[in-house]
């Protein structure tokens, strides 16, 4: 299992709902969550054979900023 962490601007429950469909379509993601309580709004993604580029593309397609930590 691989874990990737990203800084985002996903900052509320509505934002999480907006990105859910996009992240759920990324192959090999087992689980993901956004910690909206920290300044960096950390998105943690877990899975096997994860591609950071695919996660970044999904979040950007949803209209949010993202950067690999």
Order of alpha helices (4+ residues) and beta strands (2+ residues): beta-alpha-beta-beta-alpha-beta
